[in-house]
Amino acid sequence: MFKKANLLTVIFTIGILIVNATEPVSLDVHSEVEKSKSYDPVPMIMHHIADAHEVHFWGEGEKAVSIPLPVLLWTKNGLVTFMASEFHHDDHGHHVVEKDGLKFVKSHEKIYYANETADSHGSYVSHDEKGASINAKPIDLSITKSVVGIFITMLILLVVFGSVAKSYKSNGGVPRRLTGWMEPLVVFVKDDIAKANIGEAKYKKFVPFLLSIFFFILVLNLLGLTPLGFNVTGNIAVTFVLAVISLIVTLKSANKNYWSHIFNPPVPLALKPIMIPIEIVGVFTKPFALMIRLFANITAGHIVILSLISLIFVAQAGAGTGMAWGISPVAFALTLFIFVLEVLVAFLQAYIFTLLTALFVGMSVEEHH
């Protein structure tokens, strides 16, 4: 059943991507130069890996099927709320909305205060000489796609572990069904991650924290492989917060020996002025590495899968339908391989983040020998 469910998910995901990818393809081209430029996969890829104010399923423009999400903006007039569906295309094709006497424009999923009048290009957003927008932005507190993904993950974890706890109580601690699946993972995190890296004397109080990190990241990673298209752990803001939490727990748990090693490292006196700054920087580079590793690995996997699917439509635009059919089996096989690899990466990245967090905590609570 697990294998069939994975296969169906792969096929459904690829189907969704194909529907999305085919929307921008223009067949009304004549020259080879025009054909080669008729499909650009970059906007589609960036659209799928970026956060958004809606949960998009397929289609573009008026044919798009999506769920709009609440927009919450803290403005100079106070809190302004509306649904993302209230953004409409003006005469120039830009997303604008007027609420509570203020006009807003959405550009690349960023919301700005709109200029009173459009410029020569029909844009309500001004740019500097380097192309960067200079419009002021309200404080965006919206429920975005990443936030929805986090809510779904929280709900899944509450249901799963609530069921597991209830099963243990009703069956006298004997694992059955779902409990039998979850127990090896829980024991693995407890024994092979927490106890092995923190030490038998102090590991128990950190087990709930490490279990929360492991399963939270794992479910988010797996959720990103579904047709819903969530890329939460590929959002650097999310990985940043996880890394900060890891840093706070590490520093809060640190003992006298840990701080002594940083501010009075066991090196010759002449090297202390060099080693102390290095040790201080090292305190922050550890969580920084956690943040970048998780973000980069998950984002890269999404980009590779989307790029392989896009090869079909690049071939169609450049050489016609025959070439698209010819390259489809290869693209599909490679996509399937990368997708299965990404399932492994989902578990691996959750394990690595939890392992390194436990290692850092273990270093902070280690007693002097």
C-alpha positions, -999 to 999 in steps of 0.1 A, spaced: 0 0 0 29 24 9 45 18 -25 13 23 -44 6 55 -25 40 68 -33 36 59 -70 2 76 -72 17 107 -55 45 108 -81 21 104 -110 -3 130 -96 26 154 -88 40 151 -123 5 155 -138 0 188 -118 34 200 -130 26 192 -166 -7 210 -165 11 241 -149 40 239 -173 19 237 -204 0 269 -197 27 294 -208 37 274 -240 28 292 -271 25 272 -303 19 302 -325 55 306 -334 72 304 -368 109 310 -367 134 288 -349 145 318 -327 109 324 -317 104 287 -309 135 286 -287 121 315 -267 85 304 -265 89 286 -232 109 298 -202 107 274 -173 122 298 -147 90 317 -139 71 284 -133 99 270 -112 102 302 -91 65 303 -87 64 268 -72 93 272 -48 83 306 -36 58 315 -8 25 328 -20 -8 344 -8 -28 315 -22 -25 277 -25 -23 272 -63 -32 238 -79 -31 243 -117 -37 267 -145 -29 303 -151 -49 335 -152 -86 331 -153 -82 293 -157 -63 290 -124 -76 268 -97 -64 280 -63 -75 287 -28 -70 324 -18 -56 331 17 -62 359 42 -41 390 37 -33 408 70 -14 441 66 -4 465 94 -5 499 76 -2 536 86 -40 534 90 -39 503 113 -47 467 105 -61 461 70 -76 426 62 -89 411 30 -87 379 10 -60 375 -16 -87 370 -43 -96 407 -40 -64 416 -59 -75 422 -95 -57 429 -127 -58 465 -138 -56 477 -174 -19 470 -174 -21 435 -159 -8 444 -124 -24 430 -92 -39 459 -73 -65 464 -46 -79 494 -27 -89 489 9 -97 514 37 -85 543 16 -52 527 7 -41 513 -26 -18 482 -26 0 464 -55 13 428 -54 45 422 -73 62 388 -71 41 380 -40 54 411 -22 28 437 -13 37 474 -16 19 507 -13 9 515 -48 17 548 -65 -13 570 -73 -7 567 -110 11 541 -131 44 548 -148 51 546 -185 52 508 -183 19 507 -165 35 497 -132 24 511 -98 58 502 -83 88 525 -87 123 511 -92 158 525 -88 185 524 -115 194 488 -105 158 476 -109 150 473 -71 116 484 -60 116 516 -38 80 516 -27 73 514 10 58 481 22 32 476 49 41 450 76 28 417 60 12 394 87 -7 373 61 -15 337 63 7 326 34 11 291 18 40 284 41 20 292 71 -8 269 59 18 242 54 29 246 90 -7 245 103 -13 213 83 19 198 97 9 207 133 -25 191 128 -9 159 114 14 157 143 -13 163 169 -36 136 153 -7 111 149 8 114 183 -26 118 200 -36 85 184 -3 69 194 -6 80 230 -42 68 232 -32 35 217 -4 30 243 -29 37 271 -56 14 258 -33 -15 248 -11 -15 279 20 -2 261 19 -28 233 25 -11 199 -1 -18 173 -8 -5 138 3 32 137 21 29 170 42 1 156 53 24 128 61 54 151 78 36 179 110 27 160 114 63 150 108 76 185 133 51 200 158 59 173 157 96 181 158 89 219 187 64 219 208 70 187 205 108 187 197 122 221 214 97 244 244 91 221 252 128 217 240 144 250 249 117 274 229 93 295 229 116 325 212 146 309 196 135 276 160 129 289 149 165 293 159 172 257 141 142 241 107 160 237 125 190 220 145 168 196 114 146 188 95 178 180 122 191 156 127 157 139 90 150 132 82 187 124 109 189 97 102 154 84 65 160 79 72 194 63 97 178 39 72 150 29 44 176 26 66 194 0 66 162 -22 28 161 -25 8 178 -53 -1 206 -29 33 221 -37 43 234 -2 80 243 0 81 253 37 115 240 46 127 255 13 118 289 28 148 304 45 127 323 70 114 290 84 149 274 86 162 306 102 136 303 130 144 266 135 181 275 137 175 303 162 154 280 184 183 255 183 208 282 192 186 294 221 182 259 236 220 254 232 229 286 250 203 283 277 215 248 285 252 258 285 272 252 317 303 270 331 326 246 312 311 256 279 315 294 284 350 288 298 360 270 267 348 299 246 362 329 266 392 310 280 401 283 254 427 258 265 455 271 242 488 290 248 483 325 260 497 340 228 469 323 208 440 333 230 434 367 212 430 347 180 410 318 194 385 337 215 370 356 185 370 323 165 351 305 193 326 334 195 320 333 158 317 295 160 287 299 183 267 315 155 281 296 125 268 263 138 231 273 136 238 292 104 250 260 89 218 243 101 197 270 84 215 269 50 219 231 48 182 224 52 171 253 30 195 245 2 189 208 1 151 210 0 150 239 -25 175 221 -48 154 190 -49 123 209 -59 142 228 -86 158 196 -101 124 179 -103 107 209 -119 136 214 -143 135 178 -155 97 181 -162 104 214 -180 127 197 -204 96 182 -222 82 216 -229 115 232 -238 118 205 -264 83 210 -276 88 248 -280 122 243 -296 118 213 -319 81 204 -319 58 179 -304 77 149 -318 108 158 -299 87 164 -267 73 128 -270 108 115 -276 123 131 -245 93 124 -222 103 89 -212 138 100 -202 125 131 -184 98 110 -166 124 83 -156 148 109 -142 120 127 -124 109 95 -108 144 87 -97 149 122 -82 115 120 -65 124 87 -48 158 102 -38 139 133 -24 119 110 -1 152 97 13 165 133 15 134 143 35 143 117 62 180 125 59 177 162 64 153 158 94 179 134 109 209 157 102 192 188 117 182 168 148 216 151 151 236 183 149 212 201 173 217 172 198 255 174 192 256 212 199 234 207 230 257 179 241 288 202 238 271 228 259 262 205 288 293 184 288 312 186 321 349 193 324 371 162 323 
